[in-house]
Amino acid sequence: MDAFQGKAQRYDSPRGSISPINVVGITQDGWYDQWMNRQHMMWAMKDWCSVLYVQEPRGWYRRAQPRDERFFSSRYIKEQDSLGVLQLPKSLAFRAKPGGWNRSVVKMKGRKILRKVVRNKATPLVLYLWEPQLVDYARVLQPDVLIYHMFDLVKEYYHADSRGLLVQDQFQRLCREADIVLAGTSAQAEAIPRDDVQIFPNAVQFDWYRENLAEPDELKGIKHPRIGYIGSLNSKVAFDWFETISENLEWQVIIGGKTGIMREEDTNLLERLRRRKNVHFVDRQPPERVPQFLAHLDVGLLNYRRGGHPEFSSPLKLSEYSAAGLPIVGTPLRAMAEDPEAQRLVRFVANPAEAVDAIGKALMEQSEEDRLRRREYARQNSWQVRSEHLFGLIQEKIANPS
């Protein structure tokens, strides 16, 4: 497997003329949901070529759903000159069958996608997939280059039932058919039955993290030091950290992000935390506002649970906190523990009590030299760098098809 080594060479494109290549990224995550690596990579790729971000909605059309949640008809939004967003309709009167996605539905939706892209010999088509369940789109769209980007271990994410076995079959097929295979971590790469996997850790939109960003109104009036976690609030988060850390009344704990699926005890804990005067909750923010919040924290938290799919993932927050110049305290997830640079950036702890001690030490690491060192790590691990490397791989595959 090939580790990502940063800029391979300079290719003609960004901030100049756009390459005549169409990249179609299809995923079940919405463009206007909380951003993950899917949205970030497509945003960066728009500097190199024309990008169409396609949302294949989860679930099926139901008459009882509110009209704005049905996606019964397609919606197209032109975000930038080289970036469009297409929301596909939910499937009507179809159900998943043992053969995978109902192929007639995929064929119908594939035609909707092709109407939005220019397709001829001078404009190659690249299909970018993150979920194995969407592999049937490759047969409909017939791309010149097929990319599979693993972001979670499939076997950790799906149960060993009939649907899980189906996804495993789709995963094996996608691994065989893909021209380029990317994985977020070495652990993910080891699960892919190929020896040419490119390791692409998650990154950061570094140009959003400018110096001297204005303090958001939501944080004004909150004292320092501010200890914060800005990200998805779901079952991967170790919520007991917040409770222990907030026992130090001199510290202000900032918790922000979209609330997802979590355990009942975690929901109850969050309700108790809302009653603490030094705990402050922030609603989910659009991705371009997140840097403002991080710029006005003093320590960033990576308080993830051990085990399960987060253990093998590449945390977005590592590069985002670093871009803001923050010292970081976190759980020693495998992907970070194996990264020598991450070991220098993160104070790894095993439990909330150790986190309290580590935060106290991290608050002493506020020198300009420390801040610039963290920002340099983020600059070298930006989505702009990742997209440049990927664009080079795409050009090579188009020039030398197998």
C-alpha positions as CSV (number, residue, x, y, z in Angstrom):
1,M,0.0,0.0,0.0
2,D,1.2,3.5,-0.8
3,A,1.3,6.2,1.9
4,F,0.3,9.7,1.0
5,Q,3.4,11.8,0.8
6,G,2.0,15.3,0.1
7,K,2.5,17.0,-3.2
8,A,3.7,14.7,-5.8
9,Q,4.2,17.3,-8.5
10,R,2.5,20.5,-9.7
11,Y,-0.4,20.0,-12.1
12,D,-2.0,22.6,-14.3
13,S,-5.2,23.9,-12.8
14,P,-6.2,25.4,-9.5
15,R,-7.1,29.0,-9.5
16,G,-6.4,29.0,-13.2
17,S,-8.2,27.1,-16.0
18,I,-10.3,24.1,-14.9
19,S,-9.4,20.8,-16.4
20,P,-12.0,19.3,-18.8
21,I,-12.7,16.4,-16.5
22,N,-16.0,15.7,-14.8
23,V,-15.9,14.3,-11.3
24,V,-19.2,12.9,-10.0
25,G,-19.3,12.0,-6.4
26,I,-22.3,10.0,-5.1
27,T,-22.9,9.6,-1.4
28,Q,-25.8,9.2,1.0
29,D,-24.6,12.3,3.0
30,G,-26.2,15.6,2.1
31,W,-24.2,18.6,1.0
32,Y,-26.0,20.7,3.5
33,D,-25.6,18.3,6.4
34,Q,-22.6,18.4,8.7
35,W,-19.5,18.2,6.5
36,M,-17.3,15.1,6.5
37,N,-14.5,14.0,4.2
38,R,-17.0,13.6,1.3
39,Q,-18.0,17.2,1.1
40,H,-14.6,18.5,1.9
41,M,-12.9,16.5,-0.8
42,M,-15.4,17.6,-3.5
43,W,-15.1,21.2,-2.4
44,A,-11.3,21.0,-2.9
45,M,-11.6,19.1,-6.2
46,K,-13.6,22.0,-7.7
47,D,-10.3,23.9,-8.1
48,W,-9.1,21.3,-10.5
49,C,-12.1,20.1,-12.5
50,S,-15.9,20.2,-12.8
51,V,-17.6,18.6,-9.8
52,L,-21.1,17.2,-9.4
53,Y,-21.9,16.2,-5.8
54,V,-24.8,13.8,-5.9
55,Q,-26.9,12.9,-2.8
56,E,-28.6,9.5,-2.9
57,P,-31.0,9.8,0.0
58,R,-31.2,7.2,2.7
59,G,-34.4,5.2,3.1
60,W,-37.5,5.1,0.9
61,Y,-40.3,7.5,-0.1
62,R,-43.2,7.3,2.3
63,R,-46.5,9.2,1.7
64,A,-46.5,10.3,5.4
65,Q,-43.3,12.2,5.1
66,P,-43.3,16.0,5.1
67,R,-43.1,17.3,1.5
68,D,-39.6,18.9,2.1
69,E,-38.2,15.6,3.3
70,R,-39.4,13.4,0.5
71,F,-36.9,14.5,-2.2
72,F,-39.6,13.2,-4.6
73,S,-38.2,15.2,-7.4
74,S,-34.5,16.0,-8.1
75,R,-33.1,19.3,-7.0
76,Y,-30.0,20.9,-8.6
77,I,-28.1,23.8,-7.0
78,K,-25.2,25.5,-8.7
79,E,-22.8,26.2,-5.8
80,Q,-19.8,27.5,-7.8
81,D,-18.9,27.8,-11.4
82,S,-17.3,24.4,-11.2
83,L,-19.4,22.8,-8.5
84,G,-23.0,21.6,-8.6
85,V,-25.1,19.7,-6.1
86,L,-27.8,17.2,-7.2
87,Q,-30.3,15.8,-4.7
88,L,-31.8,12.6,-6.2
89,P,-35.4,11.6,-5.3
90,K,-36.1,8.9,-2.8
91,S,-37.1,5.6,-4.4
92,L,-40.8,5.2,-4.9
93,A,-42.4,1.7,-4.2
94,F,-39.0,-0.1,-4.4
95,R,-37.2,-2.1,-1.7
96,A,-33.7,-3.4,-1.5
97,K,-33.5,-6.9,-2.9
98,P,-30.9,-9.6,-2.5
99,G,-29.3,-8.4,-5.8
100,G,-28.5,-5.0,-4.3
101,W,-30.1,-1.7,-5.2
102,N,-33.0,-2.1,-7.5
103,R,-31.2,-1.7,-10.9
104,S,-34.1,-0.1,-12.7
105,V,-34.1,2.6,-10.0
106,V,-30.4,3.1,-10.3
107,K,-30.7,3.3,-14.1
108,M,-33.4,5.9,-13.9
109,K,-31.4,8.0,-11.4
110,G,-28.2,7.5,-13.5
111,R,-29.9,9.2,-16.4
112,K,-30.7,12.2,-14.2
113,I,-27.0,12.4,-13.3
114,L,-25.8,12.2,-16.9
115,R,-28.0,15.1,-17.9
116,K,-26.0,17.3,-15.6
117,V,-22.5,16.4,-17.0
118,V,-20.9,16.8,-20.4
119,R,-19.9,13.4,-21.7
120,N,-17.6,13.0,-24.7
121,K,-14.1,11.9,-25.4
122,A,-12.7,15.3,-24.6
123,T,-14.3,15.3,-21.1
124,P,-13.6,12.1,-19.2
125,L,-15.9,11.1,-16.5
126,V,-14.7,10.2,-13.0
127,L,-17.1,8.4,-10.6
128,Y,-16.2,8.8,-6.9
129,L,-17.9,6.5,-4.4
130,W,-17.6,6.2,-0.6
131,E,-20.3,3.6,0.1
132,P,-20.2,0.1,-1.4
133,Q,-24.0,0.1,-1.6
134,L,-23.8,2.6,-4.5
135,V,-21.6,0.4,-6.7
136,D,-24.3,-0.3,-9.3
137,Y,-24.0,3.3,-10.5
138,A,-20.7,2.3,-12.0
139,R,-22.5,0.1,-14.5
140,V,-24.9,2.8,-15.4
141,L,-22.5,5.7,-15.7
142,Q,-19.6,3.8,-17.3
143,P,-16.9,6.1,-16.0
144,D,-13.4,6.4,-17.4
145,V,-12.1,6.3,-13.8
146,L,-13.8,4.7,-10.8
147,I,-12.6,5.8,-7.3
148,Y,-13.5,4.0,-4.1
149,H,-12.7,6.0,-0.9
150,M,-13.1,3.9,2.3
151,F,-13.9,6.1,5.3
152,D,-15.1,3.4,7.8
153,L,-14.4,-0.3,8.1
154,V,-17.3,-2.1,6.4
155,K,-17.2,-5.1,8.7
156,E,-17.4,-2.8,11.8
157,Y,-20.2,-0.7,10.4
158,Y,-22.7,-3.4,9.2
159,H,-24.1,-6.3,11.2
160,A,-23.7,-9.9,10.0
161,D,-27.3,-10.1,8.8
162,S,-28.6,-10.5,5.3
163,R,-28.1,-6.8,4.6
164,G,-24.6,-6.8,6.1
165,L,-23.6,-9.7,3.9
166,L,-25.0,-7.9,0.9
167,V,-22.9,-4.9,1.6
168,Q,-19.9,-7.1,2.1
169,D,-20.5,-8.5,-1.4
170,Q,-20.8,-5.0,-2.8
171,F,-17.6,-4.0,-1.0
172,Q,-15.7,-6.8,-2.6
173,R,-17.0,-6.0,-6.1
174,L,-16.2,-2.3,-5.7
175,C,-12.6,-3.1,-4.6
176,R,-12.2,-5.3,-7.7
177,E,-13.6,-2.8,-10.2
178,A,-12.2,0.5,-8.8
179,D,-9.3,2.1,-10.7
180,I,-8.1,4.1,-7.6
181,V,-8.7,2.9,-4.0
182,L,-8.2,5.3,-1.1
183,A,-8.3,4.6,2.6
184,G,-8.2,7.0,5.5
185,T,-5.9,4.9,7.7
186,S,-3.5,2.0,7.5
187,A,-6.0,-0.1,9.4
188,Q,-8.6,0.5,6.7
189,A,-6.1,-0.2,4.0
190,E,-5.4,-3.6,5.5
191,A,-9.0,-4.5,5.2
192,I,-9.0,-3.9,1.4
193,P,-8.0,-6.9,-0.7
194,R,-5.6,-5.0,-2.9
195,D,-1.9,-4.0,-2.7
196,D,-2.2,-0.6,-4.4
197,V,-4.3,1.3,-1.8
198,Q,-3.5,5.0,-1.4
199,I,-3.7,6.2,2.3
200,F,-5.5,9.5,2.4
201,P,-6.0,10.7,6.0
202,N,-8.6,13.3,6.6
203,A,-7.5,16.9,6.3
204,V,-8.6,20.5,6.7
205,Q,-9.7,23.5,4.5
206,F,-6.6,25.4,5.6
207,D,-7.4,28.6,3.7
208,W,-10.5,28.9,5.9
209,Y,-8.3,29.2,9.0
210,R,-7.0,32.7,8.5
211,E,-5.2,34.7,11.2
212,N,-7.3,37.0,13.5
213,L,-10.7,35.5,12.7
214,A,-13.5,37.4,14.4
215,E,-15.0,35.9,17.6
216,P,-18.5,34.5,17.0
217,D,-21.3,36.1,18.9
218,E,-22.1,32.8,20.5
219,L,-18.8,32.8,22.4
220,K,-18.7,36.5,23.4
221,G,-19.0,36.9,27.1
222,I,-17.6,33.4,27.9
223,K,-14.5,33.6,30.0
224,H,-11.2,31.8,29.2
225,P,-9.8,29.3,29.4
226,R,-12.2,27.6,27.0
227,I,-12.0,23.8,26.5
228,G,-13.9,22.7,23.5
229,Y,-15.2,20.0,21.2
230,I,-16.8,21.1,18.0
231,G,-18.1,18.1,15.9
232,S,-20.7,15.4,15.7
233,L,-22.3,14.5,19.0
234,N,-23.0,10.8,18.7
235,S,-22.1,7.4,20.1
236,K,-18.4,7.7,19.2
237,V,-18.0,10.5,21.7
238,A,-16.9,9.8,25.3
239,F,-19.3,12.2,27.0
240,D,-18.1,11.5,30.5
241,W,-15.0,13.6,29.7
242,F,-17.2,16.7,29.6
243,E,-18.7,15.9,33.1
244,T,-15.3,15.5,34.7
245,I,-13.6,18.4,33.0
246,S,-16.5,20.8,33.9
247,E,-15.9,20.0,37.6
248,N,-13.1,22.6,37.4
249,L,-15.2,25.7,37.6
250,E,-12.4,27.9,36.3
251,W,-12.7,26.2,32.9
252,Q,-15.4,26.9,30.4
253,V,-16.5,23.8,28.4
254,I,-17.7,24.5,24.9
255,I,-19.7,21.7,23.2
256,G,-20.9,22.2,19.6
257,G,-22.2,20.2,16.7
258,K,-25.1,18.1,15.4
259,T,-26.6,15.6,17.8
260,G,-26.9,12.1,16.3
261,I,-27.6,8.6,17.5
262,M,-26.3,8.1,21.1
263,R,-26.9,5.9,24.1
264,E,-29.6,6.8,26.6
265,E,-27.2,7.4,29.4
266,D,-25.3,9.9,27.2
267,T,-28.5,11.7,26.4
268,N,-29.2,12.0,30.1
269,L,-25.7,13.1,30.8
270,L,-25.9,15.9,28.2
271,E,-29.2,17.1,29.9
272,R,-27.3,17.3,33.2
273,L,-24.5,19.2,31.6
274,R,-26.9,21.8,30.3
275,R,-27.6,22.8,33.8
276,R,-23.9,23.6,34.6
277,K,-23.0,27.3,34.4
278,N,-19.6,26.6,32.9
279,V,-20.8,24.3,30.1
280,H,-22.0,26.0,26.9
281,F,-23.7,24.4,24.0
282,V,-23.4,25.7,20.4
283,D,-25.7,24.6,17.6
284,R,-24.4,22.9,14.5
285,Q,-22.6,25.5,12.3
286,P,-22.1,25.7,8.6
287,P,-18.5,24.4,7.8
288,E,-17.1,27.9,6.9
289,R,-18.0,29.2,10.4
290,V,-16.3,26.3,12.3
291,P,-12.8,28.0,12.1
292,Q,-14.2,31.1,13.9
293,F,-15.2,28.9,16.9
294,L,-12.0,27.0,17.0
295,A,-9.9,30.1,16.7
296,H,-11.3,31.3,20.1
297,L,-10.8,28.1,22.1
298,D,-7.8,27.3,24.2
299,V,-7.7,23.5,24.1
300,G,-9.3,21.1,21.6
301,L,-10.8,17.8,22.7
302,L,-10.6,14.5,20.8
303,N,-12.6,12.5,23.4
304,Y,-13.6,9.4,21.4
305,R,-14.5,6.0,22.7
306,R,-12.1,3.2,22.2
307,G,-13.1,0.3,20.0
308,G,-15.6,0.1,17.1
309,H,-15.3,1.9,13.8
310,P,-13.9,5.2,15.3
311,E,-10.8,3.3,16.4
312,F,-9.9,2.8,12.8
313,S,-10.9,6.2,11.4
314,S,-8.9,9.4,10.7
315,P,-10.4,12.2,12.8
316,L,-11.1,15.4,10.9
317,K,-10.6,17.3,14.2
318,L,-6.9,16.6,14.3
319,S,-6.1,18.8,11.3
320,E,-8.9,21.3,12.1
321,Y,-7.7,21.9,15.7
322,S,-4.1,22.1,14.4
323,A,-5.1,24.7,11.8
324,A,-6.5,26.8,14.6
325,G,-3.2,26.4,16.5
326,L,-4.8,24.6,19.4
327,P,-3.1,22.2,21.8
328,I,-5.1,18.9,21.7
329,V,-6.0,16.3,24.4
330,G,-7.4,13.1,23.1
331,T,-7.9,9.3,23.1
332,P,-5.1,7.3,21.5
333,L,-7.0,6.0,18.5
334,R,-5.0,3.7,16.4
335,A,-4.7,6.0,13.4
336,M,-3.3,8.8,15.6
337,A,-1.2,6.6,17.8
338,E,0.6,5.3,14.7
339,D,1.3,8.8,13.3
340,P,4.6,10.2,14.7
341,E,3.5,13.8,14.0
342,A,0.1,13.2,15.7
343,Q,2.0,11.9,18.8
344,R,3.7,15.3,19.0
345,L,0.5,17.2,18.5
346,V,-1.8,15.3,20.9
347,R,-1.6,14.6,24.6
348,F,-3.0,11.1,24.7
349,V,-4.9,10.0,27.8
350,A,-6.8,6.9,28.8
351,N,-9.6,8.4,30.9
352,P,-11.3,11.6,32.0
353,A,-9.1,12.0,35.1
354,E,-5.9,11.9,33.0
355,A,-7.6,14.4,30.6
356,V,-7.9,17.0,33.4
357,D,-4.2,16.8,34.1
358,A,-3.3,16.9,30.4
359,I,-5.5,20.0,29.8
360,G,-3.7,21.8,32.6
361,K,-0.4,21.1,30.9
362,A,-1.8,22.0,27.5
363,L,-2.9,25.4,28.7
364,M,0.8,26.1,29.3
365,E,1.6,25.4,25.6
366,Q,0.3,28.7,24.2
367,S,3.6,30.1,22.8
368,E,3.7,31.5,19.2
369,E,6.2,28.8,18.3
370,D,3.8,26.0,19.4
371,R,0.9,27.6,17.5
372,L,2.9,27.9,14.3
373,R,4.1,24.4,14.5
374,R,0.6,23.1,14.7
375,R,-0.5,25.3,11.8
376,E,2.3,24.0,9.7
377,Y,1.1,20.4,10.2
378,A,-2.3,21.5,9.1
379,R,-1.0,23.3,6.1
380,Q,0.8,20.2,4.9
381,N,-2.4,18.1,5.6
382,S,-4.9,20.3,3.8
383,W,-7.7,19.2,1.5
384,Q,-6.0,21.3,-1.2
385,V,-2.9,19.1,-0.9
386,R,-5.0,15.9,-0.9
387,S,-7.0,17.0,-4.0
388,E,-3.8,17.9,-5.9
389,H,-2.4,14.5,-5.3
390,L,-5.7,12.8,-6.3
391,F,-6.0,14.9,-9.4
392,G,-2.5,13.7,-10.4
393,L,-3.6,10.0,-9.9
394,I,-6.7,10.7,-12.0
395,Q,-4.7,12.2,-14.8
396,E,-2.3,9.2,-14.8
397,K,-5.3,6.8,-15.0
398,I,-6.9,8.7,-17.9
399,A,-3.5,8.9,-19.8
400,N,-2.7,5.2,-19.1
401,P,-6.0,3.2,-18.8
402,S,-5.4,-0.4,-17.8
